[in-house]
Amino acid sequence: MDLKELYRDVILDHNKRPRNFGRLAPPAHFAHGHNPLCGDQLTVYATVDGEVVRDVAFEGSGCAISVASASLMTEAVKGRSRAEVERLYATVHELLTRADAPVTAELGKLAALSGVREFPARVKCASLCWHTLHAALAGTAAPVTTE
Amino acid sequence: MSAAVATPAPLDVERIRADFPILSQRINGHPLAYLDNGASSQRPRAVIDAERRYAEEMHANVHRGVHTLSQRATDAFEAARERVRRFVNARSTREIIFTRGTTESINLVAHSFVRPRVRAGDEILITHLEHHANIVPWQLACEATGAVLRVAPIDERGAVDAAELAGLISERTRLVAVAHVSNALGTVLPVRDIIARAHARGVPVLVDGAQAAPHLALDLQALDADFYAFSGHKVYGPDGIGVLYGREALLESMPPWQGGGDMILAVRFDGTTYNQLPFKFEAGTPHISGAVGLAAALDYVSALGLERIAAWEHQLLEYATERLSAIDGLRIIGTARDKASLVSFVVAGVHPHDLGTILDQQGIAIRTGHHCAMPAIERFGVPATARASFAFYNTRAEIDRLAAAVESARAMFR
């Protein structure tokens, strides 16, 4: 295992300068996510127009993997349909948890997260934002937790 | 401990390390530097051998059979209880209850001592730095009874003032429950002073000694604690075994908390006679091999000498504090004058969780997170810290590696 596989330049950059960081005003959907193991807390906001996710933002605090993953996610899902977002959610989940999951073109910059699967303790950090976005889009009221 | 300790002869740390098989391995290509002793300590070969010997030569159920093995197992188990009694200097083995660990010990007191005697509006007093195991059992007891949980503050260094705590004792206070040593901050609490002040008001005191038993010589008669809890796995023994010390008169007055075999003298459908202390609180087959291993661990640390252990660990604490303080952007959380050998810290620009992974890649094991003491950590305005906690088998060279690895993490996130 190489730390540079986990902390790639894209990850370090998105951790330092997270994109789409902040709130979206109501009536945007939102959900809270929490990883009790490391104290990561984030809120994901999504403005949905019909079936299309027009805008996504997040705020909160966490480790580099969780912040970078959330930042990359917001860029990746903006403008996509709900169905496309759900498909991407499944693809990212595969990427993070299956050693032999292919790094497909569909992933784009999200491919930078492929190193996370070598570090099982960190998978929750990268997946928290996706679970939280999923909850926001589904309108789930209960906070998302990784435990 | 910050007090100067007379040292007969310093520990031969290299020889001691050879007693711990797990320490000789490599982790991620580097020699293991195990700095997570506050979470769980490692076992010397003497403990591993004692447990194996028990399994190979002595195992049967205790207090039950007339056959030879049952007698051997019973003798080994009760000898372990006597070993614990000597280690903590209790008056009698009737005051030594074996449990699964500190958490279960505290829950036993919450269930059998607190719940039957508190009423709505009564108070239980703890401090802001407690481990969740010394918070949640009281919250549950309060929910069930309408009692109120009061919390004594800690200062900006993470210290507890005994007089300030005593000022929160009221006519309604039914128990004071405090840590001896904070697992998150390292603070050694003035428990003797706290106990004296509480007793002056007629209030009993429970001490959570999970972090103290591995580092401080215990004399529970001198301390005058009413209850004292600790765990085997933090004092170089097995996991799954722990101890509740209780003052005999209090234990006598308490109802059992779990029912089953071993805790009874006679069972009839119209009424059951409970067993005597300590068996009244040990329902079911206990963790016999764990108790045997714990006794071996107490033999081991007693042979090294807790004064010598404390002296070396204090040197490690001072060295780690000096090396880590010199790192730009590093802030130590918990700077009480009297501290056990652990350092909790945060590094500007590097999240503790990332630090934990980066250190692990260099073979260095530390704890990151809230250390099961969320209120203590949040008191300092951070969601998590990194914590290096030292044992007598740790070295200055390992602290050098820790400092260098923290520097490398800073460089990575610059």
Interface residues (C-beta under 8 A of the other chain):
Chain A: M1 L3 L6 Y7 L12 N15 K16 L37 C38 G39 D40 Q41 S61 G62 C63 A64 I65 F119 A121 R122 C125
Chain B: N28 H351 P352 H353 D354 T357 I358 Q361 T368 G369 H370 P383 A384 M412 F413
